[in-house]
Amino acid sequence: MAKAARAAQAWRVYRQVSGPGSPGVATRLRAVPKMIGAVMRGQYPGMTKGKLAMLGLGVAYIISPIDLVPDFLALIGVADDFGVFLWLMGSLLGESGRYVDWERHGVRAFPSATGPFPHGRRD
C-alpha cells in the first residue's frame, strides 16, 4: 500500500514538473535555497517550519549511515531509503514549484488552507 502511495506521489510530481507553464526541475532545484531562507524568515506562508524540519530529517536519514532497516537486508534495506528519497524529492519538488509560482505571481498571502495553488492541493 505504501509503495503504491509513493509511486502515485512520484507520478503527480512528474505531471506537475512536465506540465505546460510549470517551473521545470532545474528552476525548482535552484529555488530550494531561497525557499528555505524565506520559510526561516517567515516570508513564505506556503510552508511551515515543521514541514521544513521534516524535509531536513529526510535528508539526514538518507545520508546517515544508521538506518531503521539495515542495508545488508538486501531489498528491504534499500527500499526504505528509496521510499524516503521518493517522498523527499516529491515533497521538495512540489513545495519548490509552489514557491516559484508564489514568487512569480507576487502572491503574498494564502487566504485558506487550499489557497491559490496552481498545481492542485497543498500537501
C-alpha positions as CSV (number, residue, x, y, z in Angstrom):
1,M,0.0,0.0,0.0
2,A,2.8,2.4,0.9
3,K,4.6,1.6,-2.3
4,A,1.5,2.5,-4.3
5,A,1.2,5.8,-2.5
6,R,4.8,6.7,-3.1
7,A,4.5,5.7,-6.8
8,A,1.3,7.8,-7.1
9,Q,3.1,10.8,-5.5
10,A,6.1,10.4,-7.9
11,W,3.7,10.4,-10.8
12,R,1.9,13.5,-9.6
13,V,5.2,15.3,-9.2
14,Y,6.2,14.2,-12.7
15,R,3.0,15.6,-14.2
16,Q,3.4,18.9,-12.3
17,V,7.0,19.3,-13.4
18,S,6.3,18.4,-17.0
19,G,3.0,20.4,-17.3
20,P,2.8,23.4,-19.6
21,G,3.7,26.7,-17.9
22,S,5.0,24.8,-14.8
23,P,8.5,25.5,-13.5
24,G,11.0,22.9,-14.6
25,V,13.1,20.7,-12.4
26,A,16.2,22.9,-12.7
27,T,14.2,26.0,-11.7
28,R,12.6,24.2,-8.8
29,L,16.0,22.9,-7.5
30,R,17.6,26.4,-7.9
31,A,14.7,27.9,-5.8
32,V,15.2,25.5,-2.9
33,P,17.8,27.6,-1.0
34,K,15.7,30.8,-1.5
35,M,12.6,28.9,-0.3
36,I,14.4,27.6,2.8
37,G,15.5,31.2,3.6
38,A,12.1,32.6,3.1
39,V,10.5,30.0,5.3
40,M,13.0,30.6,8.0
41,R,12.4,34.3,7.9
42,G,8.7,33.8,7.9
43,Q,8.3,35.5,4.5
44,Y,6.8,32.5,2.7
45,P,3.5,31.4,4.2
46,G,3.1,28.4,1.9
47,M,5.3,26.1,4.0
48,T,5.7,25.7,7.8
49,K,8.9,25.4,9.7
50,G,7.7,22.0,10.8
51,K,7.4,20.7,7.3
52,L,10.9,22.1,6.6
53,A,12.2,20.3,9.6
54,M,10.6,17.0,8.3
55,L,12.4,17.5,5.0
56,G,15.6,18.1,6.9
57,L,15.1,14.9,8.8
58,G,14.5,13.1,5.5
59,V,17.8,14.3,4.2
60,A,19.6,13.3,7.4
61,Y,18.0,9.8,7.2
62,I,19.2,9.3,3.6
63,I,22.8,10.4,4.3
64,S,23.1,8.9,7.7
65,P,25.0,5.6,8.0
66,I,22.4,4.5,10.6
67,D,19.2,3.0,9.2
68,L,16.0,1.7,10.7
69,V,16.3,-1.2,8.3
70,P,20.0,-2.2,7.7
71,D,21.1,-2.1,4.1
72,F,22.5,-5.6,4.3
73,L,18.9,-7.0,4.3
74,A,19.0,-6.9,0.5
75,L,15.9,-5.3,-1.0
76,I,14.2,-4.3,2.2
77,G,17.2,-2.3,3.5
78,V,17.5,-0.4,0.3
79,A,13.7,0.0,-0.2
80,D,13.3,2.1,2.9
81,D,16.0,4.5,1.8
82,F,14.4,4.7,-1.6
83,G,11.0,5.3,-0.2
84,V,12.3,8.2,1.9
85,F,14.1,9.5,-1.2
86,L,10.9,9.4,-3.2
87,W,8.9,11.2,-0.5
88,L,11.7,13.8,-0.1
89,M,12.0,14.5,-3.8
90,G,8.2,14.6,-4.3
91,S,7.8,17.0,-1.4
92,L,10.7,19.1,-2.2
93,L,9.9,19.5,-5.9
94,G,6.2,20.1,-5.1
95,E,7.0,22.8,-2.5
96,S,9.6,24.5,-4.5
97,G,7.3,24.6,-7.5
98,R,4.6,26.3,-5.4
99,Y,7.3,28.7,-4.1
100,V,8.4,29.6,-7.7
101,D,4.8,30.2,-8.6
102,W,4.3,32.3,-5.5
103,E,7.4,34.3,-6.3
104,R,6.5,34.8,-9.9
105,H,2.9,35.9,-9.4
106,G,3.6,38.0,-6.3
107,V,1.0,36.2,-4.2
108,R,1.8,37.4,-0.7
109,A,-0.9,35.6,1.3
110,F,-2.8,32.4,1.2
111,P,-6.4,33.0,2.2
112,S,-7.2,29.4,3.1
113,A,-5.6,26.0,3.6
114,T,-6.5,25.2,0.0
115,G,-5.3,28.7,-1.2
116,P,-4.3,29.6,-4.7
117,F,-2.1,26.7,-5.5
118,P,-1.8,26.5,-9.3
119,H,-0.8,22.8,-9.3
120,G,-3.5,21.4,-7.1
121,R,-3.9,21.0,-3.4
122,R,-1.2,21.7,-0.9
123,D,0.3,18.6,0.8
